[in-house]
Amino acid sequence: MSLFPTGADWRRAAKDLVEGLAAWHIWTLLAFNDIRQRYKRSRFGQFWITLSTGIFIAGIGSVYSFLFGQPVETYIPYLAVNIVIWGMLAGIVTDSTAAFTQAGSILGQQALPKTIFVMRVIVRQLIILAHNLVIIALVFLLFGIVPTAAAVMAVPGLLLLAVASLPAGMTIGLLCTRFRDLPQIIQSLLQVAFFLTPVMWHVDQLGGRVPYVIDFNPFAIFLLLVADPLHGHWPGIGRYVQALAIIGTMVLVTAPLFARFRARIVYWL
């Protein structure tokens, strides 16, 4: 049996993508329901998302501002923005590992487009991001920080991140459905990526050394595209070129993989 997708495979994959994206009411409903179920009997409900993230930022920010010799009034706002954006990046990767296995009961009963369940992950993380944006607003208010005009550039950065999440989520979800040890490996790699990404440290602290830590780190590139504008910096055109190159590469990898093995997902569940 050929490992390369046939013409019929490509047509079915394209149909899955088009129908899945068009079924926005399904993946939106599923995403909101996931959040509601997660905090169903909680007193604070969905705002536990905001509370837990805020406590983490306050605790880590107080300690690391002294470790890095940074003023608390500048470091905590910097950390708040980065942690919130990193939370979305890591959340998409982590949730994508179970994108199809979590939907096993649904896929076993209905022939729904597989794209729906990747979009479910992306929307779920966007909802969590919306909750956590409250933290950024409160921290900025507390420390008297006024966003600059550059903040509007966080929107195209976030759009690029969402676009990149679709092929990334498809590939991760498909591979993790086939290879059940892979989610643990990805989780371990995410922990390494956290320390290699400028979440708690500044890019300037590298002093021009080992630039590949940033330039060849997809997490760093998308983090900076969204976070830098909120810090008052205009992203360079090079960052957008890097992001588009990453998206293009992921599409080239994901498209044949999804076309060839999309139909097998149900059998791997």
Secondary structure, DSSP 4 states (H G I P E B T S, - for coil): --SS--HHHHHHHHHHHHHHHH-HHHHHHHHHHHHHHHTTT-SSGGGHHHHHHHHHHHHHHHHHHHHTT--HHHHHHHHHHHHHHHHHHHHHHHHHTTTTTTTHHHHTT----THHHHHHHHHHHHHHHHHHHHHHHHHHHHTT----GGGGGHHHHHHHHHHHHHHHHHHHHHHHHH-TTHHHHHHHHHHHHHHHTTTSS-GGGGTTS-THHHHT-HHHHHHHHHHHHHTT-PPPHHHHHHHHHHHHHHHHHHHHHHHHHGGGHHHH-
